[in-house]
């Protein structure tokens, strides 16, 4: 039996190369018994041509999976570059009024509402999850507030607000530590004639990188997050209302003007009996 060797075609995604017509079919010499010698110049030339074709196709062909990855990474980078904080490209607001519970607030127009977050209402930035607005209301059956002054002075109210935050952020993880401070407390009479308290606090969360380590020097604490919390407290309908704003501390200076505007716009309303 006499076997015949054909030069193989190189195939890449989207491109197909056929053997050039200049190569004739090769008939092995009688002494080879169907196998070409490795030293055959024709076989070497054929192999060299195949490698050249494959290399040329690689120079022009881009794998589909790699191309898709490049496009996706470029899109994510462009989104991250334009969404570093909630107010970078938008200072327009929407108004939300809850006629049943009795309050009005405003929030950035590009934020989304999140249901089931534990608050009466909750809005957050769709890209920066650390930025959000919420409203908490005391239970009508367990509270009979007549004025925000029932909390004491603004300083005393600030301590209660901070204590409530720390209680909510309590963690059972080993090696977690929280640092907190009250930055400012104040009172104001808004245009609706009602008295409101304003409280600002900072909370930092630290966690050990190796909480199970035996030696203290092996348990290095790292900063998990650093946030600014702003609260506006008001009383109406015998209930205590608290507007909460959360933002990363590093973004506060840039967003302060808009955050103050949101705080100033918060109102509690009388609910018809």
ChimeraX attribute file (.defattr): number of C-alpha atoms within 10 A of each C-alpha:
attribute: neighborCount
match mode: 1-to-1
recipient: residues
	/A:1	5
	/A:2	11
	/A:3	12
	/A:4	12
	/A:5	13
	/A:6	13
	/A:7	17
	/A:8	12
	/A:9	13
	/A:10	17
	/A:11	13
	/A:12	14
	/A:13	11
	/A:14	10
	/A:15	11
	/A:16	10
	/A:17	14
	/A:18	12
	/A:19	16
	/A:20	10
	/A:21	7
	/A:22	6
	/A:23	12
	/A:24	10
	/A:25	11
	/A:26	14
	/A:27	14
	/A:28	16
	/A:29	12
	/A:30	9
	/A:31	8
	/A:32	10
	/A:33	11
	/A:34	15
	/A:35	15
	/A:36	18
	/A:37	13
	/A:38	9
	/A:39	8
	/A:40	10
	/A:41	10
	/A:42	14
	/A:43	16
	/A:44	13
	/A:45	12
	/A:46	17
	/A:47	14
	/A:48	12
	/A:49	15
	/A:50	19
	/A:51	13
	/A:52	13
	/A:53	18
	/A:54	16
	/A:55	13
	/A:56	11
	/A:57	19
	/A:58	14
	/A:59	9
	/A:60	10
	/A:61	13
	/A:62	13
	/A:63	12
	/A:64	11
	/A:65	8
	/A:66	10
	/A:67	10
	/A:68	11
	/A:69	11
	/A:70	11
	/A:71	10
	/A:72	12
	/A:73	11
	/A:74	12
	/A:75	12
	/A:76	10
	/A:77	10
	/A:78	11
	/A:79	12
	/A:80	13
	/A:81	10
	/A:82	11
	/A:83	15
	/A:84	13
	/A:85	22
	/A:86	26
	/A:87	20
	/A:88	11
	/A:89	11
	/A:90	12
	/A:91	14
	/A:92	12
	/A:93	16
	/A:94	11
	/A:95	13
	/A:96	13
	/A:97	15
	/A:98	14
	/A:99	12
	/A:100	10
	/A:101	18
	/A:102	18
	/A:103	21
	/A:104	17
	/A:105	21
	/A:106	19
	/A:107	25
	/A:108	22
	/A:109	15
	/A:110	17
	/A:111	20
	/A:112	14
	/A:113	15
	/A:114	15
	/A:115	11
	/A:116	9
	/A:117	11
	/A:118	11
	/A:119	15
	/A:120	13
	/A:121	18
	/A:122	19
	/A:123	21
	/A:124	22
	/A:125	21
	/A:126	16
	/A:127	14
	/A:128	16
	/A:129	13
	/A:130	16
	/A:131	21
	/A:132	23
	/A:133	24
	/A:134	22
	/A:135	21
	/A:136	16
	/A:137	19
	/A:138	15
	/A:139	11
	/A:140	12
	/A:141	8
	/A:142	9
	/A:143	11
	/A:144	16
	/A:145	18
	/A:146	13
	/A:147	18
	/A:148	22
	/A:149	17
	/A:150	12
	/A:151	16
	/A:152	12
	/A:153	14
	/A:154	20
	/A:155	18
	/A:156	12
	/A:157	21
	/A:158	25
	/A:159	16
	/A:160	14
	/A:161	21
	/A:162	21
	/A:163	13
	/A:164	11
	/A:165	15
	/A:166	15
	/A:167	10
	/A:168	9
	/A:169	12
	/A:170	11
	/A:171	12
	/A:172	7
	/A:173	10
	/A:174	11
	/A:175	16
	/A:176	17
	/A:177	17
	/A:178	17
	/A:179	11
	/A:180	16
	/A:181	13
	/A:182	16
	/A:183	13
	/A:184	14
	/A:185	19
	/A:186	15
	/A:187	17
	/A:188	12
	/A:189	10
	/A:190	13
	/A:191	10
	/A:192	9
	/A:193	8
	/A:194	16
	/A:195	16
	/A:196	24
	/A:197	23
	/A:198	22
	/A:199	23
	/A:200	20
	/A:201	20
	/A:202	19
	/A:203	20
	/A:204	16
	/A:205	17
	/A:206	17
	/A:207	19
	/A:208	19
	/A:209	13
	/A:210	14
	/A:211	17
	/A:212	12
	/A:213	12
	/A:214	9
	/A:215	8
	/A:216	10
	/A:217	8
	/A:218	13
	/A:219	16
	/A:220	14
	/A:221	17
	/A:222	13
	/A:223	13
	/A:224	13
	/A:225	14
	/A:226	18
	/A:227	20
	/A:228	19
	/A:229	23
	/A:230	24
	/A:231	24
	/A:232	22
	/A:233	27
	/A:234	25
	/A:235	26
	/A:236	21
	/A:237	19
	/A:238	17
	/A:239	23
	/A:240	23
	/A:241	24
	/A:242	23
	/A:243	23
	/A:244	20
	/A:245	21
	/A:246	20
	/A:247	23
	/A:248	19
	/A:249	16
	/A:250	11
	/A:251	16
	/A:252	17
	/A:253	10
	/A:254	13
	/A:255	16
	/A:256	13
	/A:257	12
	/A:258	19
	/A:259	19
	/A:260	11
	/A:261	13
	/A:262	20
	/A:263	20
	/A:264	17
	/A:265	14
	/A:266	22
	/A:267	24
	/A:268	24
	/A:269	20
	/A:270	14
	/A:271	13
	/A:272	9
	/A:273	4
